Amino acid sequence: MSKDTYESPLSSRYASKYMLGLFSADTRYQTWRKLWVSLARAEHALGLPVTQPQVDELEKHITDIDYETVAEREKQVRHDVMAHIYAYGKAAPSAAGIIHLGATSCYVTDNADIIIYRDALRYIRKQLIAVIKSLADFALEYKDLPTLGYTHYQPAQLVTVGKRASLWLQDFASDLEELDFTLSRLKMLGCRGTTGTEASFMELFGGDGEKIDKMNEMICADFGFDSRFDVCGQTYPRKTDSAILNSLSAIAQSAYKFACDMRLLQHDRQLEEPFESSQIGSSAMAYKRNPMRCERICSLSRYLISDAANASATASSQWLERTLDDSANRRISLPEAFLCADAVLKLTLNVTSGIVVNEKIIAKTVYGYLPFIATENLLMEAVKRGGDRQKVHEIIRRASMEATARMKEGLECDLIKTLAGMPEFGMSEAEMNAVLDPALYTGRCGEQVEKYVNKLAPVLAQYEETEKEISV
């Protein structure tokens, strides 16, 4: 593309070659021609005046699209489908008269869109499985590594690094379920006529409804579909687009949550995204190691989440059997959503495959707060040794406030030493330190991670089938 012409950053910077190819003009318009071939083949088989040589000639000219002829014709007739029919007829002159027989424009536009969206969802699915596999491996590896948990982004009880990763993992696994549900409900429009009544084919087939059904079954089978919408107007129901974009938005929501958490943890130097040896973090501050990939995930995800609103607004505003105010919006919102989802998952896989775990920083943070976390156990132990529960509680409360005040001045936590110096507490510093094993405070984290990852075994088993088909 010329450098003096705008191009989408999704095309130039972020999306994969596969997704760019899938939403290219060649794929779209060659799919139109394949649909015209499929229609002609079915009409020939069912006895309409379409010959096998005409079908053969159409098949020979699926890829040689004369875009200049199309552009010139569209300027004249102001109709993209008719311009392509004209150019196809020029390439296959013996079949020019039977191209698009009985069909309306949405036969090629809508069916091609559904075919492309299905293939795009299948590719997104492969990327999503790769992210799930990556996070599952990470969660298992660090299932027992204690780390400080947070509620309200304030220090809370301990969790483990792997347990926290399992929360991200579960979100993405939920997205896979939603995506599979969306895929399972995709149907073709078929060839149904201008208002979905199949009236033109009733005329062509002399009122033989069984032949119309057979024609549509043959067309669907040619493109790997086993069903079409039971009823329709001129287009397939636009709620389908809404379901598609909602499933992509769900992925973006999970990716945003993961990347945002990573940004918080990288601020504390506990976890970090991958960083190449020659990577520059800042043009001015050479020491910087910014979480730019996670920031980009959040940025793109925010766009994708908002883009989903287009489909719901369009679905709700369609008039009766057909209106054209969906067309321009759909040409932008759906391809861009797929390109964006592709980019988000590429980045997410890149990050999840190379998360840096700074175990010493994590341990330092854990031990900095562990005395406070352990106070409940210390209280119970002091009571076991004959202490008064209410008095011991008050001792811990006062000592904790004093220790917190010291820490706010930049000093080390001295809670254990303070408590050990109080005879009424009844425990030595050594005895208290014996209770300060982080593993005592992570509950069932390791077990929960193992159980959940095992539950995902059927999904993880699909990874080897997909890993060679995705581009990172």
Secondary structure, DSSP 8 states (H G I E B T S, - for coil): --TTS---HIIIIIS-HHHHHHTSHHHHHHHHHHHHHHHHHHHHHTTSS--HHHHHHHHHTSS---HHHHHHHHHHH--HHHHHHHHHHHHSGGGTTTTTTT--HHHHHHHHHHHHHHHHHHHHHHHHHHHHHHHHHHHHHTTT-EEEEEETTEEEEEEEHHHHHHHHHHHHHHHHHHHHHHHHT--B--S--SSSS-HHHHHHTTT-HHHHHHHHHHHHHHTT-S-B-SS-SSS--THHHHHHHHHHHHHHHHHHHHHHHHHHHHHTTSEE----TT--S-SS-TT----HHHHHHHHHHHHHHHHHHHHHHHHHT--TT--STTHHHHHHHHHHHHHHHHHHHHHHHHHHTT-EE-HHHHHHHHHHHHHHHTHHHHHHHHHHTT--HHHHHHHHHHHHHHHHHHHHTT----HHHHHHT-GGG---HHHHHTT--GGGGSTTHHHHHHHHHHHTHHHHTTHHHHGGG---
